[in-house]
């Protein structure tokens, strides 16, 4: 039986980040992934590394500050994977948030971001509205411009795993986690790979399985605490529309939700939705009503979309967010990551529930600090805010 300090279940961005953080800190690490890296939510996001401007409205200032700090780190260590882009917020006569409110929010955004170059914002002059990709200018009062960053989420995840492997991290893929048994000193893990049952031992098991995290937790004996969470489906569609000026942050006319319209691989990505999901995470798929919703939002702002139907969609995908169980709408819930342990101060299991693409590195650092009492000290190999992440050649 091979022994590790940390075994991670789940090859999304959070699992990748924990593996990287563990091996960078000098520990022996293994990542178990049942399919392919970033094959779940981490390839079905809105592709943004951003501070979370809208979270200011709900008072999540610490989350925004952390996200802006992580955005700055991404721009430095992943320069060919994360790119700063102009964002445009069109404000019409019937838009819920007025220009002064948006500027006030962006001023706070800049303050939380340390007033670096990436937090500058302003207004697009009316004479330049014609350059905004055919944006409808009827009853348009103002266009606010600021900056955030875009990435290829799947490529970023794979780059983090490659970084971990370069430091000695191991990857079992495809491999199905079967079960785990807690012992006084750690956890015995069973998984299946290449038709064979494999046993491994670790001081700590990190459950980073995203929408499958509850399923993984329930396969651990003796039983551990499993938090109440909801799965919320987010659908994106890709349209044959050429948006090139930047990324549009628009308000759904039907319910006020934020939706992004952005350039993506020569076409235009529109998303996302927030639909409660009760089914098997392996079966998630876009719903016709979600596609109609996104077409209606995009068409409200871009006349070129108004004649499009679902038959014009060139690509569609849906992912699942993990959010704290609550009665309020998904859009209004906290995006703070939930961390659970089987015991303190020397946990044998740590679960990660939820989290944002932008915050993967900070989440991994938090995981390492929580499980450090179970691991002991090792000579550090690297610092994750210094490890350069590169696109695969």
Residue pairs with C-beta under 8 A, 6 or more apart in sequence:
1 188
1 199
1 200
1 201
2 30
2 200
2 201
3 28
3 200
3 201
3 202
4 27
4 28
4 29
4 30
4 170
4 200
4 201
4 202
4 203
5 22
5 27
5 28
5 29
5 202
5 203
5 204
5 375
5 378
6 18
6 19
6 22
6 27
6 28
6 29
6 30
6 202
6 203
6 204
6 205
6 206
6 371
6 375
7 29
7 30
7 31
7 32
7 187
7 189
7 200
7 202
7 204
7 205
7 206
8 15
8 18
8 19
8 22
8 29
8 30
8 31
8 32
8 205
8 206
8 208
9 15
9 32
9 177
9 205
9 206
9 207
9 208
9 209
9 216
10 31
10 32
10 33
10 207
10 208
10 209
10 210
10 212
10 213
10 216
11 31
11 32
11 33
11 35
11 36
11 37
11 38
11 39
11 157
11 161
11 171
11 173
12 37
12 38
12 40
12 41
12 42
12 157
12 208
12 210
13 38
13 42
13 153
13 156
13 157
13 160
13 357
13 360
14 42
14 208
14 210
14 352
14 355
14 360
14 363
14 364
15 31
15 33
15 206
15 208
15 209
16 31
16 37
16 38
16 157
16 158
16 160
16 161
16 164
16 360
17 160
17 360
17 361
17 363
17 364
17 384
18 206
18 208
18 352
18 363
18 364
18 367
18 368
19 29
19 30
19 31
19 160
19 161
19 164
19 169
19 171
20 160
20 161
20 163
20 164
20 167
20 169
20 364
20 384
20 387
21 361
21 364
21 365
21 367
21 368
21 384
22 29
22 164
22 169
22 368
23 29
23 164
23 167
23 168
23 169
23 381
24 164
24 167
24 380
24 381
24 382
24 383
24 384
24 387
25 368
25 378
25 380
25 381
26 377
26 378
26 379
26 380
26 381
27 375
27 378
28 168
29 164
29 168
29 169
29 170
30 169
30 170
30 171
30 172
30 200
30 202
31 161
31 164
31 169
31 170
31 171
31 172
31 173
32 172
32 173
32 175
32 177
32 189
32 191
33 39
33 171
33 172
33 173
33 174
33 175
34 173
34 174
34 175
34 176
34 177
35 173
35 174
36 173
36 174
37 154
37 157
37 158
37 161
37 173
38 153
38 154
38 157
38 158
40 210
40 211
40 212
40 281
40 319
40 320
41 210
41 211
41 319
41 320
41 321
42 153
42 154
42 157
42 210
42 357
43 153
43 154
43 157
43 317
43 319
44 153
44 234
44 236
44 317
44 318
44 319
45 153
45 234
45 319
45 357
46 234
46 236
46 260
46 262
46 269
46 271
46 272
47 150
47 151
47 152
47 153
47 262
47 264
47 269
48 148
48 149
48 150
48 151
48 247
48 260
48 357
48 358
49 70
49 71
49 74
49 82
49 148
49 149
49 150
49 151
49 357
49 358
50 67
50 71
50 148
50 149
50 358
51 64
51 67
51 68
51 71
51 109
51 112
51 113
51 148
51 358
52 60
52 63
52 64
52 67
52 335
52 356
52 358
53 64
53 105
53 106
53 109
53 146
53 148
53 249
54 258
55 63
55 64
55 335
56 64
56 105
56 108
56 109
57 105
58 332
58 334
60 334
60 335
60 336
61 108
61 112
63 334
63 335
63 336
63 359
64 109
64 112
65 112
65 113
66 359
66 362
67 356
67 358
67 359
68 109
68 112
68 113
68 114
68 119
69 113
69 362
70 358
70 359
70 361
70 362
71 82
71 113
71 118
71 148
71 149
71 358
72 113
72 116
72 118
73 361
73 385
74 81
74 82
74 149
74 151
74 358
75 82
75 84
75 118
75 149
77 385
77 386
77 387
77 388
77 389
78 151
78 156
78 159
78 388
78 389
78 390
80 390
80 391
81 151
81 152
81 155
81 156
81 159
81 389
81 390
81 391
82 149
82 150
82 151
82 156
83 149
83 150
83 151
84 118
84 147
84 148
84 149
85 147
85 148
85 149
85 150
85 246
85 247
85 262
86 145
86 146
86 147
86 245
86 246
86 247
87 145
87 146
87 147
87 148
87 246
87 247
87 248
87 249
88 124
88 132
88 135
88 143
88 144
88 145
88 245
88 246
88 247
88 248
88 249
89 102
89 143
89 144
89 145
89 146
89 248
89 249
89 250
90 132
90 135
90 140
90 142
90 143
90 248
90 250
90 301
91 97
91 98
91 99
91 102
91 140
91 141
91 142
91 143
91 144
92 139
92 140
92 141
93 139
93 141
94 139
94 253
95 141
95 251
96 251
96 256
97 251
99 123
99 141
99 142
99 144
102 144
103 121
103 144
106 119
106 121
106 144
106 146
109 119
109 121
109 146
110 119
110 120
110 121
113 119
118 147
118 148
118 149
119 146
119 147
120 146
120 147
121 144
121 145
121 146
121 147
122 144
122 145
123 142
123 143
123 144
123 145
124 132
124 142
124 143
124 144
124 145
129 135
129 137
129 140
129 143
130 137
131 245
132 143
132 245
133 242
133 243
133 244
133 245
133 248
133 302
134 302
134 303
134 304
135 143
135 248
135 301
135 302
136 300
136 301
136 302
136 303
145 246
148 247
150 247
150 262
151 357
152 391
153 357
155 391
155 392
156 357
156 389
158 392
159 389
159 390
159 391
159 392
160 360
160 389
161 169
161 171
162 392
163 387
163 388
163 389
165 171
167 381
167 382
168 381
172 191
172 193
172 198
174 193
175 191
175 192
175 193
175 198
176 191
176 192
176 193
177 189
177 190
177 191
177 209
177 216
177 219
178 190
178 191
178 192
178 197
178 219
179 189
179 190
179 219
179 220
179 221
180 187
180 188
180 189
180 190
180 205
180 219
180 220
180 221
180 349
181 187
181 188
181 220
181 221
182 220
182 221
182 222
182 224
182 342
182 348
182 349
183 348
185 203
186 201
186 202
186 203
186 204
186 205
186 348
186 374
187 201
187 202
187 203
187 204
187 205
187 220
187 348
187 349
188 199
188 200
188 201
189 199
189 200
189 201
189 202
189 205
190 197
190 198
190 199
191 197
191 198
191 200
192 198
203 348
203 371
203 374
203 375
204 347
204 348
204 349
204 350
204 371
204 374
204 375
205 220
205 348
205 349
205 350
206 349
206 350
206 351
206 352
206 367
206 371
207 213
207 216
207 217
207 349
207 350
207 351
207 352
208 352
209 215
209 216
210 281
210 320
210 322
211 231
211 281
211 284
211 320
211 322
212 281
213 229
213 322
213 351
213 352
213 353
214 226
214 229
215 281
217 224
217 226
217 349
217 351
218 226
220 342
220 349
224 340
224 342
224 349
225 340
225 342
226 340
226 351
227 324
227 325
227 338
227 340
227 351
227 353
228 324
228 325
229 322
229 323
229 324
229 325
229 338
229 353
229 354
230 276
230 322
230 323
230 324
230 325
230 326
230 330
231 276
231 277
231 278
231 281
231 320
231 321
231 322
231 323
232 274
232 275
232 276
232 277
232 320
232 321
232 323
232 330
233 273
233 274
233 275
233 276
233 277
233 284
233 287
233 290
233 318
233 319
233 320
233 321
234 271
234 272
234 273
234 274
234 275
234 318
234 319
234 320
234 321
235 271
235 272
235 273
235 275
235 286
235 287
235 290
235 291
235 294
235 316
235 317
235 318
236 269
236 270
236 271
236 272
236 294
236 316
236 317
236 318
237 269
237 270
237 271
237 286
237 291
237 294
237 295
237 313
237 315
237 316
238 264
238 265
238 267
238 268
238 269
238 270
238 313
238 314
238 315
238 316
239 267
239 268
239 270
239 298
239 305
239 308
239 312
239 313
239 314
240 267
240 268
240 312
240 314
241 267
241 268
241 298
241 302
241 304
241 305
242 263
242 266
242 267
242 268
243 261
243 262
243 263
243 268
243 302
244 263
246 262
246 263
247 260
247 261
247 262
247 263
248 260
248 261
248 262
248 301
249 258
249 260
250 258
250 259
250 260
250 261
250 297
250 300
250 301
251 257
251 258
251 259
252 258
252 259
252 293
252 297
253 296
253 297
253 300
254 293
254 296
254 297
257 274
257 331
258 331
259 270
259 271
259 272
259 294
259 297
259 298
260 269
260 270
260 271
260 272
261 268
261 269
261 270
261 297
261 298
261 301
261 302
262 268
262 269
262 270
263 269
267 314
267 315
268 298
270 294
270 295
270 297
270 298
271 294
273 290
273 293
273 294
274 321
274 329
274 330
274 331
275 287
275 290
276 330
277 284
277 320
281 320
284 318
284 319
284 320
285 318
286 316
286 317
286 318
287 318
288 310
290 318
291 310
291 313
291 316
292 310
295 305
295 308
295 309
295 310
295 313
298 305
299 305
299 306
299 308
321 330
321 354
322 338
322 353
322 354
322 355
323 330
323 333
323 334
323 335
323 354
324 333
324 334
324 338
324 353
324 354
326 333
335 354
335 355
335 356
336 354
337 352
337 353
337 354
337 355
337 356
337 359
337 363
337 366
338 351
338 352
338 353
338 354
339 350
339 351
339 352
339 353
339 366
339 367
339 370
340 350
340 351
340 353
341 347
341 349
341 350
341 351
341 370
341 371
342 348
342 349
345 373
346 373
346 374
347 370
347 371
347 373
347 374
348 374
350 367
350 370
350 371
352 363
352 367
355 363
361 384
361 385
364 384
365 384
